[in-house]
Amino acid sequence: MQGPEFNLDFKPAHGEAVTVADGVQRITVNNPGPFTFHGTNTYIIGRRSVAVIDPGPEDEAHFHALMAALDGREVTHIAVSHTHRDHSPLARRLKAETGAIIVAEGPHRAARPLHEGETNPFAESSDMEFVPDIALADGARVEGDGWSLTAVATPGHTANHIAFALDGSGVLFSADHVMAWATSIVAPPDGAMADYMASLDKLLLRDDRLYLPGHGGPVREPGAFVRALKAHRKMRERAVLERLRAGDRKIPDMVKVIYASTDPRLHGAAALSLLAHIEDLIEQGRVETDGPPSLFGEYRLAGGGA
């Protein structure tokens, strides 16, 4: 199977509320970048009494645009998919303004403990102050006036990542787990490739008809797209093994070949993605290293295999 066909055709309409599904509006933050595409998507669910999904970063213009879009409607819940700073910080201000309850999987945490001497490259991107009022387990439901959301635990991008299913609609708010414009970043120690792949398998067991992601436009054929994402990740895994067979021993050398056509600004994230693959391959018993895996470690095929 080929990898996914990414869709870059997206008009963000920064600061404007755009209807994207029945009873769903989207407002995109004006925070474009290599990891956020045109900006972070905030969603308003409901009509008279609503929930807000991923209020976004602490951004003054976005806060006022969101309040204007709410237009005096009651906000009962603020749902947060994960604790990166482009998604969660504004939840605190929105709660103070509206009295809404904040729901999420939990505070920020890494997928595994830091190794001795290791630093977390995404520490500054993480909202370490975030604490939900209610921690949601997988399958937990949040209900409001004419709507209900079900939490779908999807760790991988972060350990506390969850998607939200709009019950009875076939719509899944997939946040940063599945996006139409690019693959999700899976960067240790915050993220884990084994968790990410398991979360993709979990989504394939569902029958959602539409994904509304945290960045960019909708995913309109979720099943086919998720299968293509899996194929893409398996291709990356094979590329790592091929580079090891070719004699590469370090991640920076692999990045130069595997990501030769990728924007150099993303090579740091690419290295972390390869580290995530290598950690998974070590757990599978297919790759070996001396000591804990790291960005600057040396790697070899297990047992000297070809």
N, C-alpha and C positions, 0 to 999 in steps of 0.2 A: 504493500500500500504506500502511496505517495504521502508526503507530509501535507499539512493543512494549507489551503489557499487563504492567505490573510487578506482582510478587507480594510484598506486604508481610507475608504470613502466615508468620511464622517464630518459633519458640520456641527461644531460644538455649541454654537449659539450661546456663548458665554453669558451667564447672568440671566438667561431667559428660561422660563418653564416651558418645556416641550412635552406634549403628550406622546408617550411611546407605547402604551397599551391601555386597555380599559381600566380606568381608575388609577393610572400610574403616570406621574410626571417626572421628567429628568431635568436637573439643572447641572451644568458642567462648570466646574471651577476654572478660572483662568490661571491655571498653574501648569502650562505645557512643559514637556521635557522628555529626555530620552527614555525615562521609565514611566512617565504618566501620559504619553501621547499628547492629545490636545488638552488634557486636564482630567481631574477626578469627577466621576459622575455621582451626584446625590440624587436619590429617588424619594418622591413623596407618594405614599400609598393611601388610597381612600379618597373620600369626598368631603363629608362634613367633619369627621373626626379622623385624624390621620396618623400614620407612622412615617418617620423619616429614616431612610437607610443610608448609612455612611455620610454624615453631615460634612465631612471633609476637613481640610486644614484650618487653622486659625487665620482666617482671611476676611478682612473687614467687608470688602465688596461682596464676597459670596454670602456672608451672613445677612447682609441687607437684602440681597437678591432672594435668598431663601425665605426671609421673613415676608417679603413682598409677595412671593408666590403662595405662601401659606394664607395670606389675606385674612388673618384673624381666626382661621380654623383652629380648633383644639388639636394639639399634638399630644397623643397619649404615650407613644413609645418612640424611642430613638434606638434603632438597631445598627450595630457596628459589626462589620464582617471580620475585621482584624485590626491590629494596632500599629500600622505604619502611619506616619505623621501626615500623609496626604489623605487619610480616611477618617481618623478618630478624634483629633483634638477639639474640633468645634462642638462635639457632643456636650462638653461641659458648659459652654456658653449657652447652647440651645436649651439645655436642661434648666439652667438658671432663668432663662427668659420665659419658658413655657411650663415648667414643672413636670415635664415628661419623664418617664422611667427609661433608663439606659439598659439595654439588654445586649449581651455578647457572650462569647464562649468563656472569656475570662481575661485577666490581665496579660500583658505581654510576657512571653517566656520563650526561651530557645528550645529547639527540637532535641538538643542534647547538651550536656555540660561542656563548657569550654575546656580544651586541653591546656596543660600547663604551658604558659607563655603565649597562648593564643588570644587574639583580640577579636571582637565581633565587628566586622567591617560595616555592618548596618546598624550599629548601636545608636548612632545619631538620627537614624531614620525611624526609630521605634519610639512609640509614645509610652514611656515607662510610667507615666502618672495615671494612665487610664485604669479605672476600676469600674466595672458595670454594677448597676444596682441589682440586677438579676443575672446570674451565670446560667447560660443555656446548654443543656446536654443535647447530644444528637437526637433529633426527633421531637424536641420540645416545641410547644406551640405558643405563639403570642397572638392574642385576639383583640380586635377592635370593632368599631362600628361598620359592619358590612365587609370586613376583611379578616383574614388570619394568615399568619406566616409560620412556617415550620422550619426549624433550624436543621441544616444539612451539614454536618461536620465534614470539612474538606481540608484537612491539614496537608502541608507540603510547602506552599509559599511561605507560610508561617505556621507555627505549631497550633495557634489558636484561630486559624482561619475557618469561618463558616459561611456557607451560602444560605440564602433564604428563599424558600419556595412559597409563592403566593397561591395558597390552597385553592383548588378548583379552577385554576386558570391555565395551567401548563407553563407558567412563567417561573423561571428560576433566576434570582439575582446572584450571579456567579462571581461577583467581585473580581478579585485578581487571580482566581484559580483557572478560569477559562475566559479568554478575551479574543475577540475577532481580529484584532490588529497585530497581535504578537503573542509569543509564548510567555508564560509566567516565569518570573525569576525564582529559581530555587537555589538559595544561597546558605550553606552551613555557616554558623550553627543555628541560625534562625529557622531555616527550612531543611527539609530532608527529601531526597528523591524517592526513597521507598514509600514514604507517606504520600507524596504527590501522585505517584503512579497508582497506589491503592485508591486514592480519592477519585482519579479518573475512572477506574474500574467501577467504583461505587455509582458514579453518575451514569454510566452505561446501563445500569440496572433500572434507571428511572425512565419515565416516558415524557419528559418535558418537551415542549414544542418550541420554546424560545428562551434564550439566555439574555439577560440584561447585565452586562459586566461593569466593572468599576472604572474602566477606561474604554473609550471608543464606542462603536456602534454595536448593535445586537448580533447575536449568533443565531441564525434562523434555521439551521439544520443541525441541532446539537449533537445527535448521535453520530452522524458522519464526521463532524468536526472533532469530537472527542476521540474517535477512533484514529483520525489522522494525527492528532496531537500525540497519542500513544506511539504511533508509528514513527513520528519525528523523534521522540525521546529514545526509542529503541535504535534509531539510526545514529543518534549521538553516542549511545552506549557502544555500538559497533565501531564507530569512528575512534573512540578511545582505545579499544582493544587493537584496532589496526595500527594506531600510532605506536602503541607499545610493541607490537610485532615489528614495526619498522625501525625500532631502536630509540624512540623518544622515551625519556625517563621522567621529565618534569612537565608540569602543567603549562608554564609559559610557552614551551616549545610546541605543545599540542595546540594551544590557542592560535598560534601563528598560522598553522595549517588548517585546522578545522573551521576557524572563524576568519579565514583570509578575506572574505567578501563582506564582513560585518563592520559597521561603523566603529572605528577605533575607540570612540568614547564608551563603547559597551564591552570592550575587551576585559575590563576588570570584572564585570558581571559575568562574562563568559567564562572566565577562569573559575569563578565561584560555582558556576553551573557544572563545569567539568569536575570540580572537587566533589560536588554532590553525587555525580555519576560514579566517581571513583570510590567514594564511601560506600555506595550501594554495591558496587562490584566487589569490594573487599568483604562486605557482609555475605555476599553470595559465594565467596571463596574462589573468585576468578582472578583477583588481583591481589598483590602483596606489597607491603612496604615495611620499613623498619620504624617502629614507634607509631604514634598516632598520625593519621593522615593530615596533611596540611597543604596550603597553597605552594609551599616551596619544598615539599618532600620529593623523594624519588620513588618511582613505582616500577613494578615488573609484573609480568604475567605469573599467576600462581603456578608453582612447580616448574617454572621455566617453560611453560607450555607455549605452543606456537599458535 
